[in-house]
Amino acid sequence: MNARKIFVVSLLTNVLMLSVLAGVFAFTQTAQAHSASAPLVGPFNYALSSMDFQSYDDTLYTVGRNLNGIGMYKVGTLNPVVAVAPLHLPTGSIIGDITLDAEDLTSSGDIQLLLVACQIGTSNCDIAATLVTNDGGRAQKTATLNYTVDNASRAYFLQVNYRGGSVPDSSLILYFVRVGYSFPAATFMPFVQR
């Protein structure tokens, strides 16, 4: 072997060893808790159509269709009318926003969307977010959040309340709900934590 080959092999070996040491050092550092400056992976979206919601009674019509699409209409006289859908996000997810896509064609009522978090093993529930239509037409309402999902101690669902409105002219219509979320980057690399 000549001197040039020995030099190149030595150089490549040293570069490889330094890379391995730098990698080991980087992955043995203590993971940082989530903060505003912690890197996030995402955003992702969890979307629900009106057909994902289940009514507590028979006063909602879930397969109605108009020019704007398929929606859940109020057809009975009960007030308020309630429909719910489960929200299944991975533990540690950070909910960044929630969007309600609905049509409100009445001045005498509205659609209210609640993000509800209930403590497992108790009857304690908290409202994490609220959105209300009142635009007089189809609109998307968005609320910005910074809510961390904890499936070990809480269960989550979305609740839609149809409040008021005339019957049965389909003046209150739910189309879609979308939940935007991300993860702390450390969630994808559990070996970073000690």
Number of C-alpha atoms within 10 A of each C-alpha: 5 6 8 9 10 10 11 11 12 12 12 11 12 12 12 12 12 12 12 12 11 11 11 11 10 11 15 12 12 11 16 12 9 17 9 8 6 11 13 18 14 14 13 14 15 13 14 18 16 24 16 15 21 18 18 11 11 13 19 22 18 22 12 14 14 9 5 9 9 18 24 26 25 30 20 15 13 16 14 15 21 22 20 20 19 16 17 12 17 14 14 17 23 23 21 18 18 24 18 26 19 27 25 23 21 18 13 12 20 25 24 19 25 20 21 20 22 16 16 14 8 8 7 10 14 13 13 13 17 17 17 18 22 19 16 15 15 18 14 16 17 17 13 12 15 13 15 17 20 17 17 9 11 18 18 23 14 20 21 26 18 24 18 20 23 18 15 13 12 21 22 29 28 26 22 20 23 16 20 19 26 19 21 19 16 18 17 10 11 11 13 15 13 9
